[in-house]
Amino acid sequence: MSAWVLPDHIADVLPSEARHIEELRRQLLDTARGYGYELVMPPLLEHLESLLSGTGEALDLQTFKLVDQLSGRSMGLRADTTPQVARIDAHLLNRQGVTRLCYCGPVLHARPDRPHATREPLQFGAEIYGHAGIEADIESLRLALDCLQAAGIHEGAVVDLADARIERALLAGATNDAAVVAQVHAALAAKDASSLRELTAGFPAASRNGLQALVQLFGDAKVLDEAQKALAGVPGIEDSLAQLRKVAHYLHGASISFDLADMRGYAYYSGIRFGIYVPGAADALVRGGRYDEVGAVFGRNRPAVGFSLDVRELVGVLPARPLRAAIRAPWRDAAGLRDAIAALRAKGETVVCVLPGHDSEIDEFHCDRELVEQGGQWNVKPI
């Protein structure tokens, strides 16, 4: 095999896309900072029990595992940053009040989560710890939408809402078999009523009928009225539906839909959850929600809400950015020229010194001006 061939679903990022990704990373982090979120940088590598405790089978299957040559302990390359941020909140910061944290860094997946997806997403996320009220859920959604606006997605975004507590209530007392629960999740996500009917054949009637009803409970706000009738008597259903209505109310102006059977993603979600769909993306570009139990393994079971997205996937749904305007300068060892170039670069300009014999070989920058000597002074002139 040729030495330059990369593993499946792993790719280099070339200059124009890399510049776009880096500019977006800065915009997203600046948007989160505007809401008061503090940047953290967790390590790429951790002990497996720290990365995976309480996160469920899906994250376990996505995690690359290896043995630490120093300690002999099992290690993992993170497939999701949320458990790490929960550890930071619980163990390192250990604050009593509200903590807002954000991050942006690579994660690694043992297998692509869908066809043509990368196994090395650049994950941006923002998380609120310490507030159990629905205000945190609403802030998280508003920040997610503002991040998409900052990135250049000004129309077409649809927020899809669900609540993990509904399915949990329907499964309570029906089965403790983790494998069956995982199959039920998959059948609900695929809207596979036939498989769901087989899986729930031995369930109590209330659970069986309620799970079957979930397959049809997706669409606009009328879904919540239908759910109130179809799931009457399910513990906590009134509270869940009321909170979904409240979140939708506070997102006035945004396009809202509901899918009460959507349980895709990791198992740590414990309340309202959401996906944001945008034109050009094969699946939800943003996923998030409430995961109040994610920090329990670290000794602090704090309320938590957040979201994440893949910056590389975000770039894929945006128009390519034009080449960056630059100034062309000759290559000379002249003090006046060096000073002029340094002054321009200090102002934020890109100045490309053209090496002898390579006058037309600038690829990533559009040189629309040039540095020209006039009467012993170096001046910028349009080309």
C-alpha positions, 0 to 999 in steps of 0.5 A: 500500500502506498505510504500516502494512503490514509485510513478509511474515513480519515482525510487531510484538510487542505488550505482553503477548507482549513482556513474556513474551519479555523475562522469558524472555530474562532467565530463559534468560540467568540459567540459562546464567550459573548454568552459568558462561556469559559473555554476549556481544553480537555486532553485527547486521551483519558482512562477508559473508566473516566471517558465511558462511565454512565455514557452507554454502549453507543459511546463505548463502541465509538471509542478507540482503546489502547493500553498505557505503556506507563501504567498498564491501564486501559486508555481511550481516545475521546469520541465525545467531549461532554464526559470530560467537561462534566469531570472538569466541572465536578472534580476540578472547578467544583463551583457551587453556582452556575458554570458555563463551559465551551470547547473546540477540539478533535474527537475520534470515532472507531467507526463513522456514525453514518455513510461518508462521515469523517471519523475525526470530527472537530467538535465544538460544544457549549454546556451549562452546569448547575441550573435545573430550570428550563431557562438553561435549556432555552439558553442552550438552544438560543446559543446554538442558533446564534452560533449557526447565524454567526457561521452564516446560516441565516435561514432554513434551520429547523429545531427538532424537539424531543424528551428522553423522559417520555421513552424512559417512562414507557420502558419503566417496568417493561424491561431491564434488558439493555440489549432490548432497550437498545433495539427499541431505541433503534426501532423508534429512531427508524420509525420501524413499527414492525420491529417495535411490535415484535420487540414489545410483544411481551411488554405490559399493554400501556408500555407497548401501546405507548411505544407504538404511538411514539412512532407516529408522534412527529411533526408540528405543534399538533403532535403535542396535543396528539401525545397528550391523548395517546400517552394519557396516564404515562408518569410525567407526560404532562410535565414533559409536554408542558416543558416542550411547549414552553421551549417552543414558545421561547424560540419564537421566530425559529422553525420548530418541529417535534419527534417524540421517538427520536432517541439517537445519540448517546445514552446520557440524555435525561430530559429535553433533547434537540437536533437542529437541521439545516439545508445541505446536511444529511442529518442533524447538524447540531445535537444537544439537550439535558443530561443531569446524570452525566457527572454522577460518576465524578461525585457531583450529580449536577444539572447539565444542558449543552450541545455540540456540532462538528465544525468540519461538517458545518463547513460542508454546508456553507458556501466556500469562502473566497480567497483572502485578499493579500498584498504582493511584495517583491523579494529584496533585502532592503531595510525600507521594504522590510519595514514596510512589510512588517508595518502592514503585517502588524495591521493584519494585512497578508503580505506575500513576498514573491520568490524569484521566478515564481511570480504567478504561483500564489494559490490561497491568496488573491493579491489585489494590491502590490507594494511598489517603490516610488521615490524611495518610499514603499507604497501599496497600489491596486493591481 
